[in-house]
Amino acid sequence: MMTFRRLAAALSLGLLATAVPALAHADDVDLGGTTDVVGLAWDEGAETLYVSAAGTPEAVQMVGRDGTAAGEITFTGGPQSVQGLALDDGQLHIADIGDPDADREFVTVFAVAPEAGQQSYRAWDFAYPDGAQDATAFLISGRGRFYFITTGDDAGIYGAELEPSRQGVNTLFRAADAPEGVTDAAFLDDGETMLVRTGDGVELINAFTWEVESSTTYVGGAEGESVTPFGADRMLVGAGGTLRDEPLPAGQTTATPAAPTTSPEPSETAETSADPSVAPSPTGTAAPAQPADSSSDSVSRGGTLIALAGALVVALAAGAVVFFSKD
């Protein structure tokens, strides 16, 4: 499995980020309130993690496999509220889709070359069929269809036509109801399964049947933020300013994350159903799985912990935030 060792980071204003304590065997890291990573995308082929932070919507940070800063992508599209990143067809898509006041006439998706430096861009504008919505997640299917997931009282999953126009505003269609509190999402490599980060966990949703196939629910953990597939059968899950390398959900799992610690033997418990039987649900949530034998297990399985310090909020340069590998 891939290993991160260092993330060089500093504030673009010239102030170095606070050093993160040694975490070689920690299960979680408290980064003092740095919680505004709004988009992640891992490119397995390029061995690069792309990171978008709420404070710098016009910039995307690049982090290499070894954890060092690999550059910064900038563009001049003037995004208002970036809420997701997705890689498709050799382009990095930047979703400017946030609208908490529901007053935007349309939202925009930008596409740039996934390379460091200032990039030219292409852009598509979209509107919802039922009025302005606050979208918090963006993802692209294996066929190249754009999907938007909204939040609020009538949260939904909306899709675009396969070949949206760059001239004028494209009208989305509502495909399904969405789970409550979605904050990020991405398609797995099969192009059919949505990996969805919710306020209290992670769900795998079949994009044809809209059934929840598997899920992990975090009890007492930080509120949900970001997620991205991370190699074979694994994911990076963002919570409270920390990224945790975890296996993808399998069955119906409930986990209680340990409190931040530098102890060599942290503890966290999980109960996993051996039979992930899930019925279709119009709300995007699964019916409870039938009870089955369960065993205590660690959610992270000793996984890689990636600390994103405050430096990522504004820029990546040189500094001293440390990634630690899984044992």
N, C-alpha and C positions, 0 to 999 in steps of 0.2 A: 504494500500500500504506500501511497505517496507520503513524503515527509516534508514538513515545513520546519525550518530552523530559525530564521530571522526575518523580521519585517523592519526595514530601516524606515524611520518615520520622524518627521518634524513639522512644526507649524510653518506655513508659508510666510507668516509674519515675522519669522526669525526666532520664535520661541520654541525650544525643544520640548517635546512631549515628556510628561512625567514618566520616569522609567517604571516598567512593570516588574514586580518582584519575580524571583526565580519560580518557575512553574513546572518543573520537569515532571512532577508526578501529580499535579493538581487536577482536579476534575472541573473546576470552574475558576474564573478570575473576575474580581470586582474591579471595574475600570472607572469608578467614580462618576457614573452618570453618563458616560459616552454611549448613547443608545440610538443614534440617528442614522445608522447605515440603512438605506432604503432599497438598495438593489445589489444583487450579487450575480455573477455568471462565471462559472469555471469552464475553461477551454482545455479539455484533456490533451488535444493534439498540440496546442501551443504551450501547454503547461503554465497557463496564466490565469490568475484570478482577477476579475474586473469588479471594482467596488465603487458604488455611488453613495454619496452622503447627502443628507438633506440640505446642509449648509452650502454646498457647492454644486448646484444642479447642472452647471455648464462644464463640469469636469468629471472624468472617470479615472480612478487610480488603477494601476496595473501592478500586480504582485506576482513574482515568479515562483516556480516550484520550490526554490530554496528559501523562500520567504523574504527575499530582498525586493526593494522597490524596482519595478521594471519600467516605470515611466508614467506619464499622465496624458490622457486624451482630452483635448478641449475642442469645442466647436462654438459657433456664434449664433446658434438658433434661438437663443433667448428663452430657454425653458423656464416654466414657472414652478412646477412641482413634479420632479422626477420620482416615480414610484416603482420602477422596475427596469431590469436589463435582460436582454436575451440575445443569444448568438444564433444566426441563421444565414445560410448562403454566403458565408465569408464576410458578413457584416455584423457589427455590434449595434443592436437596436436599443435605443434609449427612450423609455416611455414617459413622456410628460403628460401624465393623466390624472394627477391629484386635483381634486376640486371640492374641498371640505365645505365651502359655502354654496356649492351647486349653482354657480353663476357663470360658468364658462360656456360659450356657445359651441365650442368644439375643443377637443384635446388633440395632441399631436404625438406621433411616434417618429423619432429621428433615426437614421441609419448612418453609421460612420465606419470607416476602416478601423479595425481593432488594432491600431498601431499608435505608438506614442507620438505626440505632437498635435498641432492644430490641424483638424481635419475638415474637409468639406463634407456636406451632408445632403442626404435626401430626406424628404419629410412627407408624411401622410396625415391628413386631418380626419377626425372621426366625431360623429355625434350619436347620441343614444336615441332610440325610437320613442322612449318614454320620458324624455327630459334629461336635464343635466344630472350626472351621477358622480360620486366621489370614488374613483377607482384606486385600489391599493396594490394591485398585482397585474402583471403583464407577462404573457408567455406565447410561444410560437410552436405550433404542432409540427409533426413530422412532414406534413404536406405543405407547410408554410403558412397556415392560417393564423392570424393574430387573434388572441383572446385577451379579454379584459375582465377582471373580477372586481366588483364594486362592494362597498360596505354600506351599512345603514339599515334602516327598517325593512327594506325590500331588496336585500343584496342579491346580486345576480352574476352569472357568467355570460358575457356577451362575446359574440364572434364577428369577424369581418369577412367580407367576400375574399376568395382566395387571391384575387389580383386587384387590390384596392387601387383607386385612381389617385394620382398625385395632383390632379386638377380638381379643385372643389372639395367639398366635404363628403366623406363616405358615411352612410348610415349603417350602424351596427345592428345585429339581431340578437335577441335574448335567447340563449341556448338552454339555460337551466338556472335554478336557484343556486345560490352560493352558501357555503358554510358560514357560520357567524364569525366575524372578526378576522377575516383573511388579511394578511399583511404582505405576502409574497407568494410566488408560485413559479414553477418551471416544469417543462415536460421532461420525462425521462428519455433515455436513448431510444426507446421503442416508438417514440413520437405519438403515443396514444394514451399514456398514463400521466396525469397531472400530479406533480408533487406540490402540495399546497400547505403553506404555513398559516396556521390560524392563531387566534389569541392564546390558546392553551395547548397547542400541539401541532402535529403534522399529519396530513391525510394523503393517501394515494387514491385518486379519483379516476375512474375509467371515463375517457372523454367521448365514448360512444353510448354507454348505458347510463352514465352519470352516477353509478354506484360507487360508494366508498369501499375500496377493496381491502385496505389496511389502514391502521392509524396508530399513532403514539400520542397519548395525552400526558402532558406534564402537570403534575400536581404541586402547587406552591412555587412554581418556577417564575422567572421573569416573563413579561408579556412578549408575545411573538413579534418578530421583526422580519428576518430574511432567511432564505433557504436557496440552495443550489445543489444539483447532483454533483457528486465528487468521486468520480471513478466508479468502478463496478460495485453496485449494490450498496453504495454509501452516499452520504449527503453532508454538507456543511449547514448547520442550523444556527441562526443568530438569535441571541437573547441577551439583553442587558449589556450590550457592547462586547460580547464574547462570541466567537464562533466555535462550535463543537463538531468534531468529526464523528458521525454516528452511522450505524447501519440504517438502511431504509426500513420503514415500518414493515413488520411481518405479522399478520394477525392483528389482534386488538390489544395494544399494550398500554399500561399505565405506569408512569415513571415519576419518582419523586427525586428531583435533582438535589445533590448535596449542596450545602452552603459553601460559598467561596472558601477555599482552604489551600494551604501549601503542604498539608500533611501528605506523607508518602503513600498512605493508604486511605484515600477518601472512600466514602460509602454512598451509594445510592441504590435504590431498589426498584425493581420493575416486575410486573406480573404480566406474562404473555399468554394469550389464548392460543392453544394449539390448532384451533379450528377457526380460521378467519372467515366465517360465514357472514355475509353482509347482504341485506336486502336493499333494492333500489329505494331511494328516498328523494322526494321532490325538493327537499330542503338541502340536499347535498350532505346530510349527516347519516351515519350508519345506524341501523338497528343494532341493539346490543348483541354481541356474539354469544353463542351458547357456552355455558361454563365448560371448562376443560382443565386438565391438569396443567398447573402453572409452576414455574420455577423462578427463583430469584435470579436476576441478571442485571448487569450494569448496562445502562443505555449506551454509554460511550464505548464500552468494551475496551477501555484504555485508549480511546481514540485521540487523534491529534486535536489539541486545543489551540486556537488561533486568537490571540488577543489583538483586537483592533483598538488602539488607543486613540485619544482625541486628535492626534495628528491626521487621521484619515478623514476627519470632518472637513479639513481645509486643503490638505495637500500631502503628498508623499515626497520626502526628500531624503536627507541623511539623518539617522538618529539611532534609537536603541530600544525598540520594542521587540520582544523575543517570541518566536514561535517555538513550540516544543513538539517533538515527534511522539507518536504512539509507540509504546514499548513493544 
